[in-house]
Amino acid sequence: MKKGQKTLFLIATFIMIFLLPLLGSLAKWKGLPPGYGEFPSQKVEADPGFSLLYFSLACIVAVIITLVLVFPRMFGFKKVTLVPQPQNGRTAFPVWFWWSLPVLALSWFLMWARLDLLEPLENYAFVPLWWSFILILDGLVYKRTGGNSIISHKPRLMQLLAVVSCFSWFAFEYLNFFVVENWYYPNEDVFSNFGNVFWFSLSYTTVLPAIVEWYLLLGTFKGFKERYSNGPKFNVSRTLLILYFVIGLFLAFGMGYYPYLLFWVLWVALVPMLSAAMALCGYWTPFSPAKNGDWSKLILIALATLCNGFFWELWNFGSEWFHDSVPTNPNYWKYSVPYLDKIHIFSEMPILGYYGYLFFGVNCWIVWLIAAYVFKFDADFELTGKNR
């Protein structure tokens, strides 16, 4: 394909992600799905109850994923002999790390404490909480790499991450309508309609930056990173890429037509569709290094999102769980997950839902790359320099 054709193909694929669930939903409901277009999303009907069969199957998948992550040598990964790296000179934490600590502490306190005197500020704790956390993560990366981080060396990249993050999470909010609101925001009356759109737009800027910072931080641990760098080689033919692409198309349509049975497709369908489309165009994807047995990038972005998901769920849970008074956190979300809603540990999310974060991280990277390939900017957020 020529460059122009590649761009059109990627754009067409991205459009199909929006169109196919809509078509499936129109066929299912003979119209738009319940709650469609209400922002922020609200719970509109009860999801199917717990299913032991579905739960058991999901547990089997979860166990397999856990075994791969914890015992990779059982699945063909070979031990890598680490070459000792020279230690960087002692590097101090950057100034933004220290500035962010009190902001994080104050925002966390405001979100959870509910003091009458500070009530006007409680509605606005989410954005400073998460941006201060992002800067703290960046400061940790800076220290561990001897002075190398996104803020110190690629500040424009952080701006692009924030912009793409905002638009991409709106895309996920749109897709959420077709699985009949797997998550929803009960505190819709804290702001006006315009206030909700404005505030949630700011909130969505934090998703990609936080995940990328976690990815870079995990990458500073050499032994951890090398753990998945010498595994089975995964070389896919063009025929298989086309097959993956077609499977993604059917899954995207099926998500709208079977919103409960295929609710998990929301986190999975983008992977075969978009990654196959990029590979067919000859572009790099997170799966590309696996051709040579290097799964480290793919697994690190998944684990980075899981780590970040722990804080998403923890801070969200505490902002409402300890209080019976009028809600003050407009970002607070709850889940309406069919079949799997069992076992909650300091979280609105059922424990099996955390495995969805592993796939979500890959989705985020793929969307970021698609944006870069279409709008022609440098998508590389890797850092050069020695790791500790």
C-alpha positions as CSV (number, residue, x, y, z in Angstrom):
1,M,0.0,0.0,0.0
2,K,1.0,3.6,-0.6
3,K,1.2,6.0,2.4
4,G,-2.2,7.6,1.6
5,Q,-3.8,4.2,1.3
6,K,-2.4,3.1,4.6
7,T,-3.8,6.1,6.4
8,L,-7.2,5.6,4.8
9,F,-7.2,2.0,5.8
10,L,-6.4,2.8,9.4
11,I,-9.0,5.5,9.5
12,A,-11.6,3.2,8.0
13,T,-10.7,0.5,10.6
14,F,-11.1,3.0,13.4
15,I,-14.5,4.1,12.0
16,M,-15.6,0.5,11.9
17,I,-14.9,0.2,15.7
18,F,-17.6,2.9,16.2
19,L,-20.0,1.7,13.4
20,L,-20.1,-2.1,13.9
21,P,-21.2,-2.2,17.6
22,L,-23.9,0.4,16.6
23,L,-25.1,-1.8,13.8
24,G,-25.2,-4.9,16.1
25,S,-27.0,-2.9,18.8
26,L,-29.6,-1.6,16.3
27,A,-30.3,-5.2,15.2
28,K,-30.5,-6.3,18.9
29,W,-32.7,-3.6,20.3
30,K,-34.5,-2.5,17.0
31,G,-33.1,0.9,17.8
32,L,-30.5,2.5,20.0
33,P,-29.6,0.6,23.2
34,P,-31.0,1.6,26.6
35,G,-29.3,4.7,28.0
36,Y,-27.5,5.6,24.8
37,G,-26.2,9.1,24.7
38,E,-26.7,10.0,28.3
39,F,-23.5,11.5,29.7
40,P,-22.0,10.6,32.0
41,S,-23.4,7.0,31.7
42,Q,-26.1,5.9,34.1
43,K,-27.2,2.4,35.0
44,V,-30.4,1.8,32.9
45,E,-31.2,-1.8,33.6
46,A,-30.1,-4.7,35.8
47,D,-27.4,-6.9,34.3
48,P,-27.8,-10.7,34.2
49,G,-26.9,-12.2,37.6
50,F,-24.0,-14.3,38.6
51,S,-23.2,-17.4,36.4
52,L,-21.1,-20.1,37.8
53,L,-20.3,-21.5,34.3
54,Y,-19.2,-18.1,33.0
55,F,-17.3,-17.4,36.2
56,S,-15.5,-20.7,36.1
57,L,-14.5,-20.2,32.5
58,A,-13.2,-16.8,33.3
59,C,-11.2,-18.2,36.3
60,I,-9.5,-20.7,34.0
61,V,-8.4,-17.9,31.7
62,A,-7.3,-15.9,34.7
63,V,-5.2,-18.8,36.1
64,I,-3.5,-19.3,32.7
65,I,-2.7,-15.6,32.4
66,T,-1.3,-15.6,36.0
67,L,0.9,-18.7,35.3
68,V,2.3,-17.1,32.2
69,L,3.2,-13.9,34.1
70,V,4.5,-15.7,37.3
71,F,6.1,-18.8,35.7
72,P,7.1,-17.7,32.1
73,R,9.6,-20.5,31.7
74,M,6.7,-23.0,31.8
75,F,5.6,-21.4,28.5
76,G,8.8,-21.4,26.6
77,F,10.5,-18.3,28.0
78,K,14.2,-18.8,28.5
79,K,16.3,-17.5,31.3
80,V,18.3,-14.4,30.4
81,T,21.8,-13.9,31.9
82,L,21.9,-10.3,33.1
83,V,25.0,-8.3,32.3
84,P,25.9,-6.0,35.3
85,Q,25.3,-2.4,34.3
86,P,27.4,0.4,35.7
87,Q,25.6,2.4,38.3
88,N,24.5,5.9,37.5
89,G,25.8,8.7,39.7
90,R,23.5,9.5,42.6
91,T,20.6,11.4,41.1
92,A,18.3,13.6,43.2
93,F,14.5,13.6,42.7
94,P,13.5,16.4,40.4
95,V,11.7,19.5,41.7
96,W,8.3,18.4,40.2
97,F,8.4,15.3,42.3
98,W,8.6,17.3,45.5
99,W,6.0,19.8,44.4
100,S,3.6,17.0,43.6
101,L,3.8,15.2,46.9
102,P,1.8,17.8,48.9
103,V,-0.7,18.1,46.0
104,L,-1.3,14.4,46.0
105,A,-1.7,14.3,49.8
106,L,-4.1,17.2,49.8
107,S,-6.2,15.9,46.9
108,W,-6.4,12.4,48.4
109,F,-7.4,13.9,51.7
110,L,-10.1,16.1,50.1
111,M,-11.5,13.2,48.1
112,W,-11.8,10.8,51.1
113,A,-12.2,13.1,54.2
114,R,-15.4,15.0,53.4
115,L,-14.8,18.1,55.7
116,D,-17.7,20.6,55.7
117,L,-15.2,23.5,55.7
118,L,-13.5,22.2,52.5
119,E,-16.7,20.9,50.7
120,P,-16.4,23.4,47.8
121,L,-13.0,21.9,46.9
122,E,-14.0,18.2,47.1
123,N,-15.6,18.1,43.7
124,Y,-12.3,19.0,42.1
125,A,-9.9,16.6,43.7
126,F,-9.7,14.0,40.9
127,V,-7.6,15.9,38.3
128,P,-5.0,17.3,40.7
129,L,-4.8,13.9,42.4
130,W,-4.0,12.1,39.2
131,W,-1.7,14.7,37.6
132,S,0.3,14.9,40.8
133,F,0.5,11.1,40.8
134,I,1.7,11.2,37.2
135,L,4.4,13.7,38.0
136,I,5.5,11.6,41.0
137,L,5.8,8.5,38.8
138,D,7.8,10.6,36.3
139,G,10.1,11.8,39.2
140,L,10.7,8.1,40.2
141,V,11.6,7.3,36.6
142,Y,13.9,10.4,36.5
143,K,15.8,9.2,39.6
144,R,16.1,5.6,38.5
145,T,17.4,6.5,35.0
146,G,19.9,9.1,36.2
147,G,18.0,12.1,35.0
148,N,15.9,10.8,32.1
149,S,12.1,11.1,31.9
150,I,9.3,12.3,29.8
151,I,9.0,15.6,31.7
152,S,12.7,16.3,31.6
153,H,13.3,15.3,28.0
154,K,10.0,15.0,26.1
155,P,7.5,17.5,27.6
156,R,5.7,17.9,24.3
157,L,5.1,14.1,24.3
158,M,3.3,14.4,27.6
159,Q,1.0,17.0,26.0
160,L,0.2,14.7,23.1
161,L,-0.4,11.8,25.5
162,A,-2.9,13.9,27.4
163,V,-4.8,15.0,24.2
164,V,-4.9,11.5,22.7
165,S,-5.9,10.2,26.1
166,C,-8.9,12.5,26.3
167,F,-10.3,11.6,22.9
168,S,-9.6,7.9,23.2
169,W,-11.4,7.5,26.6
170,F,-14.4,9.3,25.1
171,A,-14.3,6.5,22.5
172,F,-14.4,3.9,25.3
173,E,-17.3,5.8,26.9
174,Y,-19.1,5.6,23.6
175,L,-18.5,1.8,23.3
176,N,-19.7,1.4,26.8
177,F,-23.2,2.2,25.7
178,F,-23.3,-1.0,23.6
179,V,-22.6,-3.3,26.4
180,V,-25.3,-1.5,28.4
181,E,-23.1,0.4,30.7
182,N,-20.5,-1.9,32.2
183,W,-19.5,1.1,34.3
184,Y,-21.6,4.2,35.2
185,Y,-21.3,7.4,37.2
186,P,-24.1,7.7,39.8
187,N,-23.1,11.2,40.9
188,E,-24.3,12.9,37.7
189,D,-25.8,15.9,39.4
190,V,-22.6,17.4,40.9
191,F,-22.1,19.5,37.8
192,S,-24.3,20.8,35.0
193,N,-24.4,19.1,31.7
194,F,-21.7,21.4,30.3
195,G,-19.8,21.1,33.6
196,N,-19.8,17.3,33.3
197,V,-18.4,17.4,29.7
198,F,-15.7,19.9,30.6
199,W,-14.7,18.2,33.9
200,F,-14.6,14.7,32.4
201,S,-12.6,15.9,29.5
202,L,-9.9,17.1,31.9
203,S,-10.2,13.9,33.8
204,Y,-9.7,11.7,30.7
205,T,-6.3,13.4,30.0
206,T,-4.8,11.4,32.8
207,V,-5.3,7.9,31.5
208,L,-2.5,7.5,28.9
209,P,0.1,9.5,30.8
210,A,-0.3,7.5,33.9
211,I,-0.1,4.2,32.1
212,V,3.0,5.2,30.1
213,E,4.7,6.5,33.3
214,W,4.1,3.1,34.9
215,Y,5.5,1.4,31.8
216,L,8.6,3.4,32.0
217,L,9.0,2.9,35.7
218,L,8.7,-0.9,35.4
219,G,11.2,-0.8,32.6
220,T,13.8,0.6,34.9
221,F,13.9,-2.7,36.7
222,K,16.3,-4.6,34.5
223,G,15.7,-8.1,35.8
224,F,12.0,-7.6,35.6
225,K,12.1,-6.4,32.0
226,E,14.4,-9.1,30.8
227,R,12.1,-11.8,32.3
228,Y,9.9,-11.7,29.2
229,S,12.5,-10.8,26.5
230,N,13.4,-14.3,25.3
231,G,10.2,-16.2,24.7
232,P,8.5,-18.1,21.9
233,K,8.7,-16.5,18.5
234,F,5.4,-15.3,17.2
235,N,5.6,-14.7,13.5
236,V,2.2,-14.2,11.8
237,S,1.6,-14.7,8.1
238,R,-0.5,-12.2,6.1
239,T,-3.3,-14.7,5.9
240,L,-3.5,-15.0,9.6
241,L,-3.4,-11.2,10.0
242,I,-6.4,-11.0,7.7
243,L,-8.1,-13.7,9.7
244,Y,-7.5,-11.8,13.0
245,F,-8.8,-8.6,11.4
246,V,-12.0,-10.4,10.3
247,I,-12.5,-11.9,13.7
248,G,-12.2,-8.4,15.2
249,L,-14.9,-7.2,12.9
250,F,-17.3,-10.0,14.0
251,L,-16.5,-9.4,17.6
252,A,-17.2,-5.7,17.3
253,F,-20.6,-6.4,15.7
254,G,-21.3,-9.1,18.3
255,M,-20.6,-6.8,21.2
256,G,-23.6,-4.8,20.1
257,Y,-25.8,-7.7,19.3
258,Y,-24.9,-9.8,22.4
259,P,-24.1,-7.0,24.9
260,Y,-24.1,-9.3,28.0
261,L,-22.6,-12.5,26.6
262,L,-19.8,-10.5,24.8
263,F,-19.3,-7.6,27.2
264,W,-15.6,-8.4,27.5
265,V,-15.1,-7.7,23.8
266,L,-15.1,-4.0,24.7
267,W,-11.5,-4.6,26.0
268,V,-10.4,-7.1,23.3
269,A,-11.9,-6.3,19.9
270,L,-9.6,-3.3,19.3
271,V,-6.6,-5.5,19.6
272,P,-7.1,-7.9,16.6
273,M,-8.7,-5.2,14.5
274,L,-6.3,-2.3,14.9
275,S,-3.1,-4.3,15.5
276,A,-3.8,-6.4,12.4
277,A,-4.6,-3.3,10.4
278,M,-1.3,-1.7,11.4
279,A,0.6,-4.9,10.7
280,L,-1.0,-5.3,7.3
281,C,0.2,-1.7,6.6
282,G,3.7,-2.6,7.7
283,Y,3.6,-0.4,10.8
284,W,5.2,-1.3,14.1
285,T,2.8,-2.6,16.8
286,P,3.4,-3.9,20.4
287,F,3.3,-7.4,19.0
288,S,6.1,-6.8,16.5
289,P,9.0,-7.6,18.9
290,A,7.4,-11.0,19.6
291,K,8.5,-12.1,16.1
292,N,11.9,-12.4,17.7
293,G,10.7,-13.8,21.0
294,D,10.7,-10.5,22.9
295,W,7.4,-10.1,24.7
296,S,8.7,-7.6,27.3
297,K,7.0,-4.5,25.8
298,L,3.7,-6.2,25.5
299,I,3.7,-7.6,29.0
300,L,5.1,-4.5,30.6
301,I,2.4,-2.3,29.2
302,A,-0.2,-4.8,30.4
303,L,1.3,-4.9,33.9
304,A,1.8,-1.2,34.0
305,T,-2.0,-0.8,33.4
306,L,-2.7,-3.3,36.1
307,C,-0.6,-1.4,38.6
308,N,-2.3,1.8,37.7
309,G,-5.7,0.1,37.8
310,F,-5.1,-0.7,41.5
311,F,-4.9,3.0,42.3
312,W,-7.8,3.9,40.0
313,E,-10.0,1.4,41.9
314,L,-8.6,2.2,45.4
315,W,-9.0,5.9,45.2
316,N,-12.4,5.6,43.6
317,F,-13.6,3.1,46.2
318,G,-12.6,5.2,49.2
319,S,-14.1,8.4,47.8
320,E,-17.7,7.1,48.4
321,W,-17.5,3.9,50.4
322,F,-16.8,5.5,53.8
323,H,-19.6,8.1,53.5
324,D,-23.4,8.1,53.4
325,S,-23.8,11.8,52.8
326,V,-24.4,13.7,49.6
327,P,-21.9,12.5,46.9
328,T,-19.0,15.0,46.2
329,N,-16.9,13.0,43.7
330,P,-18.3,13.4,40.2
331,N,-15.8,10.9,38.8
332,Y,-16.9,8.1,41.1
333,W,-17.9,5.1,39.1
334,K,-19.6,1.8,39.8
335,Y,-19.7,-1.4,37.8
336,S,-22.6,-3.4,36.3
337,V,-20.7,-6.5,35.1
338,P,-22.8,-9.5,34.0
339,Y,-22.0,-13.0,35.3
340,L,-18.8,-12.2,37.1
341,D,-19.8,-9.8,39.9
342,K,-18.2,-11.7,42.8
343,I,-15.3,-11.0,45.3
344,H,-14.6,-7.4,45.8
345,I,-11.4,-6.3,47.6
346,F,-11.3,-2.6,48.4
347,S,-12.9,-2.0,45.0
348,E,-16.1,-1.6,43.1
349,M,-14.5,-3.8,40.5
350,P,-15.0,-7.6,40.9
351,I,-11.6,-9.3,41.3
352,L,-11.7,-10.9,37.8
353,G,-12.3,-7.5,36.3
354,Y,-8.7,-6.6,37.1
355,Y,-7.5,-9.0,34.3
356,G,-9.3,-6.7,31.9
357,Y,-6.7,-4.0,32.7
358,L,-4.0,-6.2,31.1
359,F,-5.8,-6.0,27.8
360,F,-6.8,-2.4,28.2
361,G,-3.1,-1.4,28.4
362,V,-2.5,-3.0,25.0
363,N,-5.6,-1.2,23.6
364,C,-4.3,2.1,24.9
365,W,-0.9,1.7,23.2
366,I,-2.5,0.6,19.9
367,V,-4.8,3.7,19.9
368,W,-1.8,5.9,20.6
369,L,0.0,4.4,17.7
370,I,-3.0,4.8,15.4
371,A,-3.2,8.5,16.3
372,A,0.5,8.9,15.6
373,Y,0.4,7.1,12.3
374,V,-2.6,9.1,11.1
375,F,-1.6,12.5,12.4
376,K,2.1,12.0,11.7
377,F,3.8,12.6,15.0
378,D,6.5,10.6,16.8
379,A,4.9,8.0,19.1
380,D,8.1,6.8,20.7
381,F,7.9,7.3,24.5
382,E,10.9,5.0,25.2
383,L,13.7,6.6,27.1
384,T,17.4,6.3,26.3
385,G,20.1,5.9,28.8
386,K,21.2,3.4,31.4
387,N,18.7,1.8,33.8
388,R,19.5,1.1,37.4
